[in-house]
Amino acid sequence: MIRKSLVIFQFSLSALLVFCATVAYMQHRFLQESEMGFDEEGLVTVKLGNVAKANLENIKQEMKKISSVQSVNSISTPPGLGGGWKPSVAYDGMQEDADFSVFVQYVDEEYFRNLGVSLKFGREFSPDYQDQGELTEMMRDRFPKVENLGIIINESAAKWIAQTHSEPLGVGLRVFTEENGLLFSDYSGKIIGVVQDYHAQDLRNSIKPTIFLPAQNAAADASNVLLVRLERDFGQGEILQLKNAWNEIVPGLPFDYDVLESSLALSYAQEARTGNLLGAFAWLTLLISCMGLLGLSIFTAESKRKEIGVRKVLGASVNGIVLQLSREFLSPILMALILALPIGFYLMNQWLQQFANKLSISVWYFVLTALISLLFAWITVSWQSWRSAIANPVESIKTE
């Protein structure tokens, strides 16, 4: 019983790790293959500092001269990665007790068209309109109050506003930061457009109501990143051209760029490391479990050595003996699976709660774990059983 209990414990641990590693790996694959809601291929981000922001329009125009450049936008955070500012929000007719969390991001003209995000209603920011608003006051000589801004919202924010207004276009909206009764920012204007929902943050987060303000507004330039769209099959040659264009305007300033697809993949590297680590431990524990099972099968075969010899003399086949010996180890492995799989399901279900976008743990994960565990156990036991079954029966019973 002690020996079998140890086998059950070892295989429970190995089955648990196999199950967890499989779920972690498939969650990583799920995140990598999920749609972000925008076209991320061919996008390059370039970090902007104060010196670059002072020369922003010149940098844009120089980059647009490159034949492989399709668009250049200045934004506050990269799509699919950044969260944004989380201020207080109010709109015309909003109930006083309404509590809603939104993100605010800053973008410029034709950003959504260049990103591949559909415009549902209204229009984007345009130089043909006064979307940048008017700076009406510097509160306490430091904090801006801007009015008459053009404001764009996503579909999730439009659904929120639809509780009061059937038509979001033209609704007055105010975005502000307040602490202890003091305002630290105050932006207000009217909604000019509604865009389709897309993942402005990574896939760990659900799509949240988002408000988009002009990056170049009357208060300041909120551009932190250049978003450059190149041809899909771009290479280092195109990156070098971007760098040269950058150096033409701001020579000596570091050209700090990232390929957006690579950045998105890197943001899920933790899940990949978790899956790889669990996988390594799973293989290690499987090996240790099989060694323990091999020892038990050797002990069992040795204790039944004479019985095997008698069976062979009486006409038992090698396959029949192997099957008879291997069958004894099936119940401990099944017991190990019964113990391990519910625990694995609970642990991985808790782990997946951190993701707004996650796979569902289907029955196939249980089946795969059971098959792997049973296969390793069967190979280990069958090998030793086969060796015992082909032994000379005369050697086994000559002492009788």
N, C-alpha and C positions, 0 to 999 in steps of 0.2 A: 504493500500500500504506500509506503514511503517513497519507493522508487517511482511508482506510477504518479504519485502526487507531484513529485519533482518534474516529471515529464509534462504533466498538465500545466504546471506553473510556467515552465519554459516556453511551451507552445502558446500559452495564453499571451505571454508577453510579446512573442514574435508576431502572432496574428494581430495583436493590437497595433504594433508598429507598422505592419504591412498595411493595415486598413487606414491608419492615420496618414502614412506617406502617400498612399494612392489618392486620398481625398485632397491633401495639400497640393500635390502635383496637378491634379485635374482642375483645382480652383485657380492655380497659376495660369494654366492653359486657357481656362474660361475667361479670365481677365484680359489676357493677351489677344484673344480672338473676338472679344465683344466689340460691338460698334460704339464709337464715341458720339456719333450723331453729326460729325463733320469730317471733311476730307483731310486726314493728317499726312498723307503722302506728299513729299516734296516741300515740306515746311521746315524752315530754319529759323531759330530764334537767336537774337543778338542782344546782349545786355547793354543798357544805356546808363551812362553816368551823367553828371551835371554838364560836363563839357560837351558830350555828344548831344544832349538834349538842346543845348544852345545852338547847335548846328544841325538840328534834326531835319529840316526841310531840304537843306543842301545834301545831306547824306541820302535821303530818300531819292532825290532827283538823280544823284550820281549812280545809285544802284539800279534805278529803273532804266538806265542806258544800256545795261547788260542784256543781251538778247535772250538769255535763258530765264531772266527774272520776269515773272508774270504779274506780281503785285508786291507792294511793301506797305505794311501797316504799323502804326505805333500804338501799343496797348499797355495796360498796367500789369497783367499777368498772362503767362502762356495758356492757351486753351488746353483743357484736359489735365492741367496741373495745379493752377492757382485757385485759391478760394475766393479771395476778394475781401472787401471791407464789409463789416456787419453793423450797419447803423440802425437807428430808429427810422421808421417809415410811417407816413400818414398820407392819405389821399382824400379828395373831396368826398364828403358823405360817409367817411369811415366812422364806425362806431367807436366810442371812446375806450371801451373795454376790450377791443380787438387786440390780439397779441399775435404777431406774425414775424417770422425770421426771414430775412432776405439777404442776398449778397449784392454788392455793388461792384461793378467793374468798369474800367474806362477803356473806350475804344475810339477809333477814328472813322473817317469816311470809307464806305464800301468794305468795311471789315467783314460783315456777314456774307456778302457776295463772294469775297475772296476766300472765305473759310468754307464755303459750300453749305451754308446754313440758309434755309428758305425764309423769306420774309412773308409772314402770314397776312399782316395788315399794315397799312401805312407805308412809311419810307424809312430809309437809313439816314444817318447824319449826312449833311451836304453843305458845301461852301456856299450854295445858293440861298441858304437860310441862316438866320442868326441863332443857330443851335447852341453856340457857346455861352449864351446867356449874358447877363449884365451884373457886374460886381457893384452891389448897392451899398455895402457897408463892410468895414473891417471891425468886427466885434472885439472890444477891448484892445483895439489896434493890432490884433494878431490873427484873428480867425475870420475867414471869409463868409459873407452872406451873398449868395448868387441867386438871381431870379431869372425867370423867362428862359430857362434851359429847355432844349429839346431832350426828351427822355425816351429810351427804348426799353421794352420789357420782354421777357420770354413768356411762353404759353402758361407756365405754372403761375407766374405772377398775374397774368391776365385772368386766370380762373379765380384767383383770390379776389381781384377787384370786381369780377363778375357777380360777386355776392351782392354788390350794391349797384353796379353799372352794367347794363347789357352791352354797351359799346365802350371799350377801353380808350379808343383814340380821343384825344382832347381832354381827358380827365386830368385834373391838376394833381400833382404828386410832390411830396416834400420828403427829402432825405436829410437827416440831421443827427448830430451826436450831442448828447446832453449828459451832464454829470453834476449832481448836486444843484440842479436848477440853472446851471450855466451852459450856454451853447458853445460848442467847440467847432462846429461847422453847420452850415444851413444852406442846402441846395433845393431849389424848387423850380418847377416848370410844368410842362404839359407832355403827355404821352403822344409821341409822333409815329411809333411803330411797334409791332409785335412780331417777334421772331420765333421760329420753332424751338422746342426744347433740345438742348444738346448738353453733353457732359462738360461743363466748364471746369469742374473738379475731376479728380481721378475717380475710378470706378468703385472705390471703397465707399463713396458717398452717393446718395441718391441725387437726382436732379432737383435743385431747389429753386424757388422763385428768385429771379435775378433781375436787377435793374442795371442798365447800361447808360453811363453818362459820357459826354464828349471828353476825350483825352485832353484835347487842347480847349480848355474852357476859360471863362473870364477871370477865374481865380488863379489858376496855375496850369502847368503842363504835367499831367499825371502819367506820362509815358515812361515806362520802365524797361520796355522790351520792344525791339523791332521784330516783326513777324514777316519773313520774306518767303514768298512762294516761288519755287523753282520748278523746272521740268521734273517729272517723276523719276527719271533715270539720271539725275544729276550726280556728279562725282566731285573729287577733290579739285578738279579744274575750275568748276563753278564756284566752289568755296573760295579758291584763291582769287577769283575775279571780284567776289564780294569784299574780300579783305583789301584788295588793291583800291577799290572804290572808297572803302572806309578810310584808308590811309591818305587818299587824295584830299579829304575834307578835314580829318582830325589825325594828322601824322603823329606817330609815337604813342597814340592811345591804344591800349590792348584791344584786340578784336576777339571778344569772348562770345563764342557761338556754340549752339547745340543743335543737333538734328532732332526735331520734335519726336519722331517715331522712336528714336533711341532713348530719349528722355522718358517717354511714356513706358517703354519696356523696362527701363531702369527703376522706375517708380514701383514696379511690382517685383523687384529683385528679392525682397525679404521673403515673399511667398515661395519663390524658387529655392532660396537657401533653406527654408523650413522643410520643404519637400525633399530636398537632397539629403539634409541631415537625418531626417526620419527614415529615408530610404536606406542610408548607410547603416543606421542602427538596426533596421529591420533585417537586412541581409546578415549582419553580424549575429543577431539573436537567433535567426533561422539556422545559421551554421552551428551555434552552440547547442541549440535545441536538438538538431540532428545528431550531434555528437553524443548527447545524453541518451537520445533514442537508440542510437547504434549500440551504446554500452548496455542498455536494457535488453535489446534484441540479442546481443551476444550472450548475456547471462541466461536469457530464456532458452535460446537454442542449445546452450551447453547443458542446461538442466533437463532438457528433453532429448538429449542426444540418443539415448537408448530407445526412446519411444519412436524417434524418427527412423532409426535403424530397423526396428520391428515393422513399422509401416511399409518401408521399402521392400523388405523380404516378403511381406504379404501382398505386394503388387501395387502399392501406392505410387503414383507418378510424381515427378519432380514438381510440376506445376501445381498439383494438388497439395503437396506438402508446403510449398511456398505460400499458397493461398491460405492454408490452415494457420500457419505461423503468423502471417501478416495481419490476419483478421483480428487477432488478439489486441493489436495496437490501435485499432480503429476507434474504439470507445474512448480512450484517453484523449485522442486528438479531437474527437467530436465534443467532448466535455470542455476542452480548452477553447474551442470556437464558441461554444454556448456562453462561456464566461467572458471572452474577449470582445466579441462583436457588439453587444449592447453598451459596454463601457466605451468602445471606440466611437460608436454612434453619438453617445452623449458628449464626449470630449470634442469631437470635430463639429458637432452642431453648435456647441458653445463658441468654438473658435471662429466659425463662419458668421457669427452674429456681428463681427466688426465690419462686415462687408454689406453695403446696401445692394450690390449686385453680386449674387452668389449662385452657385449650382445647387441643385437639390440632390441629396444623398439617396440614390436609387438602390434597388435591390441588387443591381449588378456589382456594386462595391462589396457587398457581403459575399456574393457568389465568387467574385475574383479572389478575395482574401481566403475563402474556404478552399478553393481549388489550388492556390499556391501552397497553402499549409499542408493539404492532403498530398499533393504531388511530392513535396520534399520528404514528407514522412514515409510515403509509400516507397520512394526510391531507396531511402536509407534502410528500411526494414526488409524490403524485398531482396536487396543485395546480400544482406547477411543470411536471410532465410534461404536464398538460392545456394549459397556456399554450404550451408548445413545440409540442404536437401541432396546435393550431389556427392556428399561424403560417402566413403565406402561403408556400407552397413555392417560388414564383418568387423571393422575396427570399432564400431559403436557398440556391438553386443558380445564381443569375444570374451569379455569378463564375466558374462552371465553363465 
